[in-house]
Amino acid sequence: MNDATLPAFRRGYRLQWEPTQESHVILYPEGMAKLNESATAILQLVDGTRSVSALIAELDARFPDAGGVAEDVKAFLVQAAEQKWIIFREPA
């Protein structure tokens, strides 16, 4: 993964608000995973067209008091890929 990489949800995986859980979740064929607010903020921007650097720029603008979110976002995206929620595509 680099700053130009395009994160995208894997086929069959999606982000959704789950009223019974009172949180956003990742739904996938084998079940679901409940997300915290930080994970939700990142994954709401994952659409397969925005680069890692664009996600970071958006989140930095949205949360200026955080003092920069780049390392946390990159670490989370790696974890999300390890969980098989997302894949990384190289830009065309």
C-alpha positions in Angstrom: 0.0 0.0 0.0 1.2 3.5 -0.9 -0.4 6.9 -0.8 -1.8 6.5 -4.4 -3.4 3.1 -3.7 -7.2 2.9 -3.9 -8.8 1.0 -1.1 -12.1 -0.7 -2.0 -14.4 -3.1 -0.2 -14.1 -6.7 -1.2 -16.9 -8.3 -3.2 -19.7 -9.3 -0.8 -18.6 -6.9 2.0 -20.3 -3.6 2.8 -20.6 -0.9 5.5 -24.0 -0.5 7.0 -25.8 1.1 10.0 -27.2 -1.7 12.1 -30.0 -0.4 14.4 -30.0 -3.5 16.6 -26.2 -2.9 17.3 -26.6 0.8 17.4 -23.5 1.2 15.3 -22.1 0.8 11.9 -21.0 -2.7 11.0 -19.2 -4.5 8.2 -21.5 -7.1 6.7 -19.9 -10.1 5.0 -20.9 -13.6 3.9 -19.8 -15.2 7.2 -21.3 -12.6 9.5 -20.6 -9.0 10.6 -18.1 -6.9 12.6 -19.2 -4.0 14.8 -17.2 -0.9 14.2 -16.1 2.0 16.5 -16.5 5.6 15.4 -12.9 5.9 14.1 -13.2 2.8 11.9 -16.6 4.0 10.6 -15.2 7.5 9.7 -12.4 5.8 7.7 -14.5 3.2 6.0 -17.2 5.6 5.0 -14.6 7.2 2.7 -13.6 3.8 1.1 -15.2 3.8 -2.3 -12.6 2.4 -4.7 -12.0 5.8 -6.3 -10.3 7.7 -3.5 -6.6 7.2 -2.8 -5.1 6.6 0.6 -3.8 10.2 0.5 -7.2 11.5 -0.3 -8.8 9.7 2.6 -6.2 11.0 4.9 -6.6 14.6 3.6 -10.4 14.4 4.1 -10.0 13.0 7.6 -7.4 15.6 8.5 -9.8 18.3 7.4 -12.7 16.8 9.3 -10.7 16.3 12.5 -8.1 19.1 12.7 -7.7 18.8 16.4 -6.4 15.3 16.0 -3.0 16.7 14.8 -2.7 14.5 11.8 -4.2 11.1 11.3 -2.0 9.6 8.5 -0.3 6.9 10.6 -3.5 5.8 12.3 -5.4 5.6 9.0 -2.7 3.6 7.3 -2.5 1.2 10.2 -6.2 0.7 10.2 -6.3 0.1 6.5 -3.7 -2.6 6.8 -5.7 -4.2 9.6 -8.9 -4.0 7.5 -7.1 -5.7 4.6 -5.8 -8.4 6.9 -9.4 -8.9 8.1 -10.2 -9.3 4.4 -12.7 -6.4 4.5 -10.9 -4.3 1.9 -8.5 -4.8 -1.0 -6.0 -2.3 -2.4 -6.0 -1.4 -6.1 -3.3 0.4 -8.0 -4.5 3.5 -9.9 -4.8 3.1 -13.6 
